[in-house]
Amino acid sequence: MWEALVKAISGTLLWTWKSILFQVPWYTNYFWGLIVISLAVWGLELAFPWRKNQKAIRKDFWLDGFYMFFNFFLFTIAISGFYAVLSKGYAGLGLTASSLRLIDLSAMPAWAQLIVFFITLDFVQWVTHVILHRVPILWEFHKVHHSVEEMGFAAHLRYHWMENLLYKPLKTLGVMVLGGFEPEHAYIVHFLAITIGHLNHANIRLTYGPLKYILNNPVLHLWHHSYHLPEGRKYGLNYAISLSIWDYLFKTAEIPDDRDGEIKLGFPGVEEFPKDFGHQLTHGLQSTKK
């Protein structure tokens, strides 16, 4: 178990370092891929700002920029060992890819595998997101993401590190039900999800027309971050990650009024919420000890 822990952490650390040095295939280079996507979406914010009075370097811009790399790389390196142990734990319980397989993708063409994989993981994340809003202890952690008071692309990856402990095991189980999936397709899904997530948080007005019922978008997602929730939406609305279809199917989608981007963001009490990374890092841990 200890050997698996060390091997996973060192392997992830080495892969990240090789990515920085361009020593991995370009389509698997998460480090520079994140930077390119971020710069491209930021460029769209600067060229076509939705909220004209919002500065290019908005409130908490640098904090969110740090979160991007912390959650995407530093914490991934630290937690990779946990998931190596988790995988062994699944195996110890008799939970393997073959025992949980519900769909065999091996006979499908590559494009079909990609679509099924993307939809499955997005649904798992949507369910997880709903849970984060409805379970009080988990909501305390999720408040870090909702403490954003001016929306921009980098807010996408401002979230409490404890969320990984819920998202990733459930996503792992989601992958295990898909037998025969080609791992290299995960890179395509990964970069697509990052791009959509950045756009959803960006200061640009996109609705995608009729496709808004399928794809999440900045207008729909901005209301998810609204300080004032509509009547009957105690736990929130518009939980979509990449696909908005889940919100429309389960009737959690809503745009309450026609205010065009000018809404207060956060949650009641955000004014007193920790503003620095250090205190946000430990927020919610006290609640779990009660």
N, C-alpha and C positions, 0 to 999 in steps of 0.2 A: 504493500500500500504506500509506504514511504517512498519507495523507488519510483512508483508511478507518479507521485506528487512532484518529486524533483525533476523527473524526466519531462513532464508536461510543462512546468514553468520554464525550464531551461530551453525547451524546444520553441515555446511561444516567444521568449525573449530573443532567441537567435533569429527566428523568422522575421520579427519586427525590425531587428537591426539590419538584416539583409534587404528588407523592403526599403528602408531609408537609403541604402547604398545601391538601389536598383539591381539587386542580385537575385531577384525572383521574377517570374514571368509577369509582364505588365498587367495582365488581366487578373492576377491574384494579389496585386500590390495595394493592400488596403491603405497604407500610410499615404502614399501620393495620390491614390484615388480619392480619399477623403479631402485632401487639400484642393485638388482640381475641381471637384464637385462644389466645395464650399466657395471657392473663388468665383466660379461660374454663377452660382445662385446669388452671391453677394453683388456681382456685377449687374444682375437683373434688378436687384433691389435699388441700386444706385441709378440705373437707367430708367426704371419704371416704378418709382415709389408709390405705394398705395396711400399711405399716410404721409402727406407732403411735409408735415411739420416734424416728422421724426428724423432725427439726425442720422447721418451715415454711421457714425460711431455712437450707437444708441446706449441707453442706460444698461449697464452690466454686459456690454459687448465683450470685454476682455475676460470677464468671469465665465461667460458662456463659451468663449474660445478655449479657455483652459479645460472646462468640462468636456469639450469635444475630445481632446487628446487624453484626458484622464480616463474617461469611461471607455473610450475606444481602444486605447492601447495600454496605459499603465495598469488600470484595474483588470483588464483582460489578461495581462501577464500574471498578475497576482492570483486571479481566480481560476486560471486554467488548471492548476493542480487540483482544485476542489472538484472540477468536473471529471478529471481523470479518476479520482476516488469515487465520484458519483456513479460513473459508468461501471466500475467494478462492483459498486453496491447494487446497481440494477441487476448485474449478472448474478450476484449472490442471492438475489431474490427470485432468480429464474426468469428475469425480464430481459429478453434479448430481442434483437431486431426481428428474428424469425417468429418468436412467440407472440409478438404484438402486431405483426404485419396484418393490415386490413386490406391494403391495396398493393398489388404487384405492378410496379411501373416498368419493369424490364422489357416488356413486350411493346411498350408505347414508343412512338417516335420521340426524339429529343425535345421538340417544341412542346409536346403534350406533357412530358415529364416536368418540364419547367413550369408550365401553367399550374399543374396540380400541386407541385411543391410550393409555389408562391401563394396560391389560394389557401392551402392547408396551414402554412405557417402564419399567414396573416390572420386567419380566423382564431388560431391559438392565441396570438398576441391581442386580438380584440377582446377575447374572453378574459385574458389576464388583466387587461386594462380596466375592464368593468369591475373586476375583483378588487383592484387597487383603490377604486373609488368607493366601494361598498363596505369594505372591511376597515373599521376604524384604525386599527394598528397599522395596516398597510397604507392607509390614506395619509398618515403622518409622514411616512417616507415619500409618498408621491407628491406631497406638498412642495417639495423642493422644485419639481418641474413646474408646478403651478405658481411658484413665487415670481415667475417672469412678469414684469410690469410693462415692458415694451417689447413687442414681438419682433424677432429677426431670425434668420436661418439657423444661427448657432444655438438658439434656444432648443432646437430639436434634441440635442444631446445633453442638455442640463437635466440630470435626474440623479436620484440618490443611488449610491452603489448597491444598497440592499435590494433594489428592484431586480438586479441581475440574478439574485438568488431565487427569485420566483419565475422570471421570464425564461431563463435558460434551461432549467430542468424540464419545464413544460414544452419548450420548443424542441428539446432533445427527444421527448416522448412523441411529439408530433412527427419528427423525422423517422422515428423507429416504426411507425405504422405504415410508412411508405417503403416497401421493399423494392429493391432493384433500381433505386434512384442513383443517377450518376453524380458523384460528389462535385465534379467540376462545374455543374450547373449552379451550385450554391453561390459561386462568385457572381454570376449574373444577377441572381435574386438579391444578393447582398447590395450590390451597387445600385440596383433599381430602387430598393427600399430606402437607401440613404438619400438618393435624389428626390424621391417623392416626399420623404420626411423633411428634408431641407426646404423644399418648395412650400409645404404645408405651414411651416413656421415663418416663411419669408414675408417681408413687407412688400408684397406684390398681390395684385388682385387677379386671381385665376378662379374660374368656376368650371371650365371644360364643357360648358353647354350641357347637352343631354347626358354626357358622360359623368356628370356630377353624381349620378345615382350609382356609379360604379367606383369612381376614383375619388379619394379624399382630396380636399382642396383647401387653400388658405382661408377662404371665406367661411366654410363650414368649421374648420378647425379653430379659427379665432374665437368663435362662440363657445367652443369647448373650454377655453381659458377665461371666459367671462367671469368677472367678480360677482355680478348679480345673476343668479340662475333663475330661469323662468319658473312660474308656478307649476308644481307637479314634477319638477326636475331636481329633487333634493340631492341626488347623487351625481348630477351632471348630465351632459348630453353630448352627442357627436363624438363617440369614443374611437372612431375609425383610426387605424394606423395608416395603411396604404389604400385599402378598399372601403369605400363608404357604404357599399351594398349591405353590410351587416347592420349598420344603423338604420337603414331604411327597412330592412326585413324585420328587425326586432323593435321598430318604432322608437328608436332613441335619437333619430335625426331631427333637427329643428333649427331654423334661423328665425329667432323670435321677432325681429323687426327689421326695418330697412336702414338702420344706421350703417353707413358705409365705412366700416373699419374703426370708427371712433367710439369704442366701448372701453370701459375700465376693465383691466385685467387683474387676475389674482384670485383671492378668496378672502372672506371676512377674517381679519386678523393678520393679513399679509404685511400690514404696516409695521407690526412688531416682529415679523419673522426674521431670523438671522440673515444678514446681508452678505456675509463673507463665507468663503468656501470652507474654512475650518469648522465653523459652527454648523453649517449646513451638512457637513460630513457626518456629524454625530447626532443630528436632529432625528428624533423618533426613537432613538435607542433607549431613552429613559422610559418611554411608554411601554416598551417590550418587557421591562423589568418589573412592572407593577403587577 
